[in-house]
Amino acid sequence: MFSTPFNKAIKILETIENHQHQAYFVGGCVRDYLLQRPIGDIDIATSAKPEALQEMFHSIIPVGIEHGTVIVRYDKESYEVTTFRVDGTYTDQRHPDGVTYINNIDKDLERRDFTINALAMDINGNIIDLFNGQQDLTNGIIRTVGNGKERFKEDPLRIIRALRFSSQLGFMIDQVTIDHMVQVKKDIESLAIERITNEFTKFFASKYVGHGLHYLFETKIYKHLPVFKDHEQLIYKLPTTIEPLPSFGEVIAVFHLLDPSISVVNWVKSWKCSNKLKNEAQLIVHNIDRFKSEGLSRWLIYQLPTSLFTSFQRIIHLFYPEENITVEKMKRIKQLLPIQSRKELAINGNDIIRFYPDYSKGPWMKLLLNEIEKQVVTGGVPNNYQAIKEWIKWNPPEIN
């Protein structure tokens, strides 16, 4: 009856129910199950308190125990299990100041963000739907549970989550919900940037990103986002043909290419991204610039990591749709290169020292090796010791 993720998790529900407590699958996993989408994390809600859960299961991680949440490790998988609760006020606009445990799921579902997420499913596959979430799934509508202004005030990240769900699912956002998003949107500025970056990473990676951008434009939420709030017209420079960008490094590269006056480093700092994403964005940008001047050259393919071929191709297609560049074509060029890395050069730094015994080591050596590497890759000289030695003879380095 259930798909494989639920089949593995069903034992958690059985264990809890065998201890005379209620337990349900809740939230996004139920939504995606009903939509027949791939199921990610499986969350569970229960009447059992954290202390009782710790007695039921051998492996428990008390990741959010103060708010009634623990991670249950079972069969090499992790499941977030949260006790039925009602929340207190949200002073930090993320976590409730306190929670009150309750014995039934009704009020627990009432505290959730959107109707399509306020769904629960029992061990037999019966759905609990108190806010017409299934109808909204059928109609493709994102709507808050209860008063939207209150939901967004509790945690303004829910405003961005509404955009993200629109981008992921291709759903419309209910007009009353949009009105409440607009009323509360300034509160986004109080959020931790990392949370915003996480949501927009998913936003730009989603199948219906153009749909999500429509609502980003309509609500003008971009006016409260890092970088965009200082460059309000930037978002409108995005090509209408934009496709999903699976990495936020690609997103940064695209916006830098749209406005080179905003550096990659500025983007990375403003959105608090990792060095890995910074390096990815810089490599993409550098090679897009190289493409402008020399096309899809052997040197470009050599310099660009294979792991970024798909990202590069995606962004080339965005800015230069007339160019017929495929990942397969790039891989074929790479396979035909005389070397795949500097380690394969027929000559090295020690050889250079022997050629010039009277000169001190210095930056000139690196510059010479760089030029030799480029000559070999581009076909200027064969990757052969004698051939390279002869080339150096006729192209001596400048040694200061």
Disulfide bonds with the S-S distance in Angstrom:
none
